[in-house]
Amino acid sequence: MNYILEAKELCKIYSTGKNNSQEILKKVDIAITQGEFISVMGPSGSGKSTLLYNVSGMDAASSGTVVFDGAEITALREKDLAAIRLTRMGFVFQQFNLLKNLSIFDNIILSAYMAKKESREEINARAWALMERTGIKDLADSDITQVSGGQLQRAAICRALISNPPIVFGDEPTGALNSKASREIMDIFAEINALGTTVMLVTHDVKVASRSERVLYMTDGVIAAEKHLGKFNKETSNEKSREEELSDWLMNQGF
Ligand SMILES: Nc1ncnc2c1ncn2[C@@H]1O[C@H](COP(=O)(O)OP(=O)(O)OP(=O)(O)O)[C@@H](O)[C@H]1O
């Protein structure tokens, strides 16, 4: 099987005091196929964000391996790992994490300029295309304090996609948005996934997770169960029935 990301026996242990430690990820195995749309759900504190940060190399696992796009990223030096994160992965966070004092456009292009892998003309052209696709073209020169949360998240998605990464990670990307904006953001994730980008989200929201193809349920540092919903299609999928199917399943998991 051709996996874009495969983690084996991933452990994360935090030290919580002089002689105390807490095991947050307990030998987690996960394999994500190129083009998949996967959500991670589960109770608060079960280790969802920790899993996301460890499989993406944003945080260093205590043990275990992660192979991303053919490279064992758990064996890389931070400098090499940072280069992969910058150009081969996209990240979208609940609180947007855009830089103050930079326009929307500059926020979007900054990481690709830093990576120096493409000409500025190529990067700018992609930024305009992404802003067009996400409906924020008119906001290119706006300050980030002048736009709505939904618009900020669209900009954050453009920033995540600026280097055309094969995978985008989202940690509660709709957590700070109202239901309308949240829906629009999920439409964008569905679109980028339909164009081939792998998506892995952590979410508490059943509506959000029901757009994904596979849902992992985490409890107490392990993936306790998984649900296959099949690919979401805006034209043909019945959103309500997917949501109900997922809700019933989550209830059976004790969520
Ligand atoms: N840097 C850290 N140091 C110590 N403990 C941490 C650290 N980061 C997270 N934890 C602990 O790890 C556990 C799992 O946290 P994590 O954020 O992964 O959970 P989560 O399932 O994403 O929770 P939520 O749904 O509330 O965001 C929590 O008990 C948290 O307190």
The ligand as an SDF file (V2000), in Angstrom:
LIG
                    3D

 31 33  0  0  0  0  0  0  0  0999 V2000
    3.6340   20.1570   26.6560 N   0  0  0  0  0  0  0  0  0  0  0  0
    2.9460   19.3590   27.4810 C   0  0  0  0  0  0  0  0  0  0  0  0
    3.4420   19.0100   28.6960 N   0  0  0  0  0  0  0  0  0  0  0  0
    2.7720   18.1820   29.5140 C   0  0  0  0  0  0  0  0  0  0  0  0
    1.5620   17.6470   29.2290 N   0  0  0  0  0  0  0  0  0  0  0  0
    1.0240   17.9700   28.0600 C   0  0  0  0  0  0  0  0  0  0  0  0
    1.6610   18.8370   27.1130 C   0  0  0  0  0  0  0  0  0  0  0  0
    0.8780   18.9560   26.0270 N   0  0  0  0  0  0  0  0  0  0  0  0
   -0.2250   18.2070   26.2720 C   0  0  0  0  0  0  0  0  0  0  0  0
   -0.1390   17.6310   27.4880 N   0  0  0  0  0  0  0  0  0  0  0  0
   -1.1350   16.7410   28.0880 C   0  0  0  0  0  0  0  0  0  0  0  0
   -1.3710   15.6830   27.1890 O   0  0  0  0  0  0  0  0  0  0  0  0
   -2.7240   15.2710   27.2700 C   0  0  0  0  0  0  0  0  0  0  0  0
   -3.2780   15.2090   25.8620 C   0  0  0  0  0  0  0  0  0  0  0  0
   -3.3100   16.5320   25.3070 O   0  0  0  0  0  0  0  0  0  0  0  0
   -3.8640   16.7970   23.8490 P   0  0  0  0  0  0  0  0  0  0  0  0
   -3.8530   18.2680   23.6530 O   0  0  0  0  0  0  0  0  0  0  0  0
   -3.1410   15.9510   22.8860 O   0  0  0  0  0  0  0  0  0  0  0  0
   -5.3370   16.2450   24.0060 O   0  0  0  0  0  0  0  0  0  0  0  0
   -6.5820   16.4480   23.0460 P   0  0  0  0  0  0  0  0  0  0  0  0
   -7.2320   15.1190   22.9250 O   0  0  0  0  0  0  0  0  0  0  0  0
   -6.1690   17.1190   21.7920 O   0  0  0  0  0  0  0  0  0  0  0  0
   -7.4640   17.3830   23.9550 O   0  0  0  0  0  0  0  0  0  0  0  0
   -8.4960   18.5620   23.5760 P   0  0  0  0  0  0  0  0  0  0  0  0
   -9.6120   17.8850   22.8500 O   0  0  0  0  0  0  0  0  0  0  0  0
   -8.9150   19.0870   24.8950 O   0  0  0  0  0  0  0  0  0  0  0  0
   -7.7490   19.5520   22.7240 O   0  0  0  0  0  0  0  0  0  0  0  0
   -3.4280   16.2530   28.1750 C   0  0  0  0  0  0  0  0  0  0  0  0
   -3.5680   15.6570   29.4390 O   0  0  0  0  0  0  0  0  0  0  0  0
   -2.4810   17.4140   28.2510 C   0  0  0  0  0  0  0  0  0  0  0  0
   -2.5820   18.0630   29.4720 O   0  0  0  0  0  0  0  0  0  0  0  0
  1  2  1  0
  2  3  1  0
  2  7  2  0
  3  4  2  0
  4  5  1  0
  5  6  2  0
  6  7  1  0
  6 10  1  0
  7  8  1  0
  8  9  2  0
  9 10  1  0
 10 11  1  0
 11 12  1  0
 11 30  1  0
 12 13  1  0
 13 14  1  0
 13 28  1  0
 14 15  1  0
 15 16  1  0
 16 17  2  0
 16 18  1  0
 16 19  1  0
 19 20  1  0
 20 21  2  0
 20 22  1  0
 20 23  1  0
 23 24  1  0
 24 25  2  0
 24 26  1  0
 24 27  1  0
 28 29  1  0
 28 30  1  0
 30 31  1  0
M  END
$$$$
